């Protein structure tokens, strides 16, 4: 059986997390990275049997990196803990990596009213278009992905904020990685409000962070 760890970066996801953990495929070990929650996320995760890692430095990238360091399986998936993405999609993504892809990423397909606000979708589409022009075959800055732990760490992704997924794709492309994209259902989150796409302000903040990553990585590649 393939050994898989699932990193779930979480900030105040106590309400949604139990449902996400229950839906993880058999044999997939959950590593919940508590990124400074105040709603008991760590306690809920531990009660559900997940490995809990505390990362006090705020930021999506900081949480994902802490999870990768804590993982020990050959294959690692990253999944949001808000219930918006289906854990059931992970085995197919891991299989794609096992069969030759270096990185499998999910392309979100909205399902249900309010699943993906227009402002978040527009910003994502613009950045994805830039990536495709650089030869990266994606239509989404995938919040769900799978790869080999050692290879992911070796990419040396340095962003510790919301620009992490973008930098990951840019570095993967520079390294000549084969990227496999697959559609995944994207539903309204099952608890709380998104820290990024839940408001125009959050989306703009994330877009600025990604723009900075884009400029920095491309400048360094010249």
N, C-alpha and C positions, 0 to 999 in steps of 0.2 A: 504494500500500500504506500502511496506517495505521502510523504510527511509535509504538512502544510500548517503554517502559522498565519493567523489573520490579525493584522494590526488595526485597531479601531481608535483613532484619535478622537477624544471626547472632551467637550466643555459643556457642562450642565446638560447631560443627556440621560439623566436618571429615569425620566418618563418613558423614553423610547427604547432604551438599551435592552431591557429584558426580552422584548419581542425580537429584537435583532439577534441576540445570543441564542434564543430558542430555535431560530431558523438556520443557524449555521449547519453546514453538512457534517455528518458523522465523521469524526477523525480530524476535524479542523479545529485547532486550538486557538482560542480567543486571547489576545493580548490587548487589554484596554489601557490606553494611555490617558490618564486623567491630567488634563492641562489646566488645572487650577479651578476645578468645579467647586461650587458652593451648595449644590443641591443633593449631595450624597451619592454622586455618580460612582465613586470608588467603592463605596460600601455595597451598592446595588450590584456592581460588576463582580465583586468578590463573592457575594452571596450566590450569584448565578454560576460560580465556578470558574470565572475567567482569571487569568493572570493579570494583576494590576501593577502598572508602572506609573509612577508619579513624575511628571515633567513640569516643574514650576515656571519655566520660561514660556511665556505665552506665544502661541503661533502654531499654525497647522504644520509647517515644516519641522519645527522643533519636536512636536508630538510624534510625527511619523518617524523621524530619525531615532528618537528614543525607543520606539517600538521595534525598529529594525535591529538596533543594538541588543534589545532584550530577546529577540527571536533566536531560535536555534535550528529550525527546520530548514531544509534545502530550499523549499518554495515558500514565498511570503506573499500574501494578498494584503491590500489596503482597502478598507471599506469604511464609509461614514457610519457613525453610530446613531443616526437620527431616524432610521427606518425608511428612508426614501429610496434606497437601492436594495435589490433582492440578493440576499446571501446565496440563494440557490443558483445564481449565475457564476459563482466562483469556480466550481469544478471544471466547467467548459473553458474558462480562462486559464486555469492551471494546466489543463490538457493541451492547450495551444502552445504553452511554453515548453511543456514536456516533449512536444512533437516537433520543436524546432524554432519557435519564436523566442526572441530574447525578452520581449515585454508584451503583455496583453493588457489592453486598456478598454474600458467600457465607453460606448457612445450612448449618452442618455437619450431615451425616447420618452417624452412626457406622457404620463398616464394619469388622468384625473385633473380637475380644475385646480389651478393654482400651483401645480407641481413645479413649474419653472417660470418665474416671472419674466416679463418681456425684457426688462433691463439687464437681467443676468444672462438671458439667452443671447441677446444682441452682442454683449461684450465677449462672450465665449465664442460666438460665431466669427467675430472679427479676428480674434487671436488665432483661432483654428485655421482661418484662411491664410494668415501669414505663415503658419507652420506648413501648410500644404505647398505653398509656393517655394518653401525651402526643402521640399521633398519628403516631409514627414506626413504619412498617410492617415491623418486623423481629422475628425470633425468635432472633437470635443477635447477639452483639457481634463481628461478622465479622472474623476474622483474615486473610481474603483479600478484597480489594476492588480496584476500578478507578475511575478518575476522570480528569479533566483536571488536569494538573500546576498550571497557573496558578490554577485555581479552588481546588484543595486548599490551596495555599500562602496564598491570599487569606482562607481561613477563619480563619487565625491560631490554629491549635490549639496550646495552650501546655503541656499536660502532657507531660512527658518520661519518664514511667514507664509502667506497665501500664494507666493510665487513659486513654491516648491514644485508643484506638478508641471509647470511650464519649464522650469530649469531641467527637470528630469527628462522631459521629451527632447529638449535641445541637446543635452549631453548624450542621450541615447543615440540621437541622430549622428552626432559628431563621432561617436564610437563605432558607427556602422551597424547599429543594432537593427534587427528585424522586428518591426512593431506590428502587432496584430490587433485590429480594432473590431469589436463586436457590439451589437446593439444590446442595451440593457434597459429594462423598464424603469422609469423614473417617476415615482409617486410622491404625493405630498408627504412631508415629514410627519411622523406619528407623535411628536411631542415638541413643545417649545417653538421657538422661532429661529430661523437660520441666522447665523452671525454674519454671513456674507450676502447671500441672495435675498435675504428677508427684507432688505431695504435698498433704496437707490444709493444711499450713502455707503452702505457696506459694499455694494457692488463696485462703486467708484473707487473706494479704497483698495479693493482687491485688484481692480484694473490697473491702478497706478503701480501697485507692487509688481504685477506681471510685466508692465511696460519697462520698469526699471531692470527686471531680470533679463528681458529680451535685449535691451540695449547693452547691458553688462556682458552677457554671454557672447553676443554677436561681435562686440568690440574686441573681446579677448580672443576670438577665433580668427581675427584678421592678421 
